[in-house]
Amino acid sequence: MDARKIRILVGKPGLDGHDRGAKIIARAFRDAGFEVIYTGLHQTPEMIVNTAIQEDVDAIGLSILSGAHSYVFPEVLRLLQAEGAKGVLVFGGGIVPEEDIVDLKQKGVSEIFTPGTPVQQIVDWVKKHVRPADHW
């Protein structure tokens, strides 16, 4: 029996209407052999976590360009913990100042990719850090 593929939820939280990057990374993940769930635009942290639980994902990748990263990332982590899904890695990309990246990592975000990061570098990071597992 083949091992289960890595399942990644790509989330686009908040009011930001620009999702080209999220769609590009979702396609790259799919092309790399991962199972991808893309939530679409204007998702709340609650919607993202509920979908992650329903879809039994191994990781959540958030795309944030709106400046709401200091709220959204910690809230997603808090909701995952409240639901008992502590093993789900949370990472993301977008416009996040370096000092905020340090703070977010201290709060439990696994990685933040800033604009210009090669897509293959992100795919390689996922291959190295995310493993299919039973989180629930």
URJO-V469182 format. One record per residue. N is the residue number from 1. OMEGA is omega as a letter, one per 20 degrees, with the letter a starting at -180 (none if undefined). Layout:
N,OMEGA + N,OMEGA
//
This chain:
1,a + 2,r + 3,r + 4,r + 5,r + 6,r + 7,a + 8,r + 9,r + 10,a + 11,r + 12,a + 13,r + 14,a + 15,r + 16,a + 17,a + 18,a + 19,a + 20,r + 21,r + 22,r + 23,r + 24,a + 25,r + 26,r + 27,r + 28,r + 29,r + 30,a + 31,r + 32,r + 33,r + 34,r + 35,a + 36,r + 37,r + 38,a + 39,a + 40,a + 41,r + 42,r + 43,r + 44,r + 45,r + 46,r + 47,a + 48,a + 49,r + 50,r + 51,r + 52,a + 53,r + 54,a + 55,r + 56,a + 57,r + 58,a + 59,r + 60,r + 61,a + 62,r + 63,a + 64,r + 65,a + 66,a + 67,a + 68,a + 69,a + 70,r + 71,a + 72,a + 73,r + 74,r + 75,r + 76,r + 77,r + 78,a + 79,r + 80,a + 81,a + 82,a + 83,r + 84,a + 85,a + 86,a + 87,a + 88,r + 89,r + 90,r + 91,a + 92,r + 93,r + 94,a + 95,a + 96,r + 97,a + 98,a + 99,r + 100,r + 101,r + 102,a + 103,a + 104,r + 105,r + 106,r + 107,r + 108,r + 109,a + 110,a + 111,r + 112,r + 113,a + 114,a + 115,a + 116,r + 117,r + 118,a + 119,a + 120,r + 121,r + 122,r + 123,r + 124,r + 125,r + 126,r + 127,a + 128,a + 129,a + 130,r + 131,r + 132,a + 133,r + 134,a + 135,a + 136,none
//
